Amino acid sequence: MRRKRVVPLVVVALVVAWVTAIAVMIAKEPAQGAHSKQALADGLQSAIKEQDEEKAGRYFSGAAGDEYVKSLLNQMEADSVTVTLRGDHLQIAADKQGCTAFGVTQDNDAWLIDPVPLLSGCR
């Protein structure tokens, strides 16, 4: 009789532990975007310099595909890249690859990079 009471309690305890673990993992995940446009530019500059795909990916909106940031970083030599904030867009300039500009958008309190390069480029 006692065994019949213990089994459901163990199952409930395991389910509670599993749900708690998932909640903690979600809470520890870094926030998407940055708190300001300048922090966005600085964070992207740092991520490019470190060639950190995961860190750079946090600054792009959800419209960027899974391989987008990896492809972008592969095209850049980290030491020769400069990220500059110009109003509502970021310019990413590289010595050998030229310059590309991206729009910056705000989603709630987070600033994000639109992954579609601006047609106007870096003018």
N, C-alpha and C positions, 0 to 999 in steps of 0.2 A: 504494500500500500504506500509506504513511504517513497519508494522508487518512482511511483507514478506522479508524485508531487514534484520531485526533484527535476525530472526531465523537462517539463514545461518551463520551469524557472531557469534552467540552463539555456534553453532555446531563447527565451526572452532576453536574458543577459547578453547572449551573443549578438542578437539583433540590435540591441541598444548600443553595444560596443561598436558594431559595424557602422551604424548611423552616426555615432559620435565621431568616429575616425574620418568619415567622409566630410562631415561638417568642419572639422579642424583643417583638413586638407584644402577645402574651398576657402576658408578664412585666411589661410596662410599664402594663398596664391597672390602674386603681385597685382596691383591694380593696373588696368589698361589705361594708357594715356599718361598725361602729365598735368600738374595743377596750374600751369601757365604756359603761354607760347614759348617764352624763353627757356623754361625748364624742359620743354619738348625738344627744342633745338639742342640744348646742352646734353640731354639724355641720348639723343640720336647720335650726336658727335661722339660721345663716349662709347656707345654701343658699336659704332663703325670702327673706331680706333681699336677696340678690344676684339673686333670681329665676332661679337656675341649675337648670334641669330635670335635667341630667345628674348634677350633684352631689347633688341631693335624691333622685334615683332610686337612688343607691347605698345609701341608708339604709333603703329598703323591701325587704321579702322578695320572693322571686320570684313570690309570688301577685299582686303588683300588675301590672296589665296595662300595655301599652306607652304608653297615653295617660293612665294614672291620675295620675301625678305632674304632668303638664302641666295636666290639668283641676284638680287641687288648687291648683296655683300660680296659675292664672288666677282662682280664686275669692278670692284673698287680696291685699290691698294690703300690700306688703312692710314698710312702715314701722310698720304698726299690729299686727303679729303678734308674739306671745310664745310661745315653746316652753318648757314647764316639765316637769321630771321629777317624777312623783308615784308613788313605789314602782315597780310593774311596768307603768306606763303613762306615756305622754307626753300632755300637754294642749297643744293648739294653740289659743290664744285670739286672736281678732281683734276689733277694736273694733266693726266693722259686721256681721261674719258670725257672731259668737257664739263658741262654744267646742266643740271636738271632741276626744275622747280616743282614743288608739290604744294597743293592747297592745304590749309590747316582748318580744321573744323572743331566745334565744341559740342560735346555730347554730355549733357548734364554738367558736372563740374570738371570733366576731363577734356583736355585738348588732344586731338588725334590728327594724324597725317592721312590725307586722302591718297590712296596708292596710285591714282591716275595722274601721271605727270601733266603739268599745265602746257597747253599748246604754245603759249607765249615764251616758254623757256625761261631763261634767266635775264631777260631784258628789263 
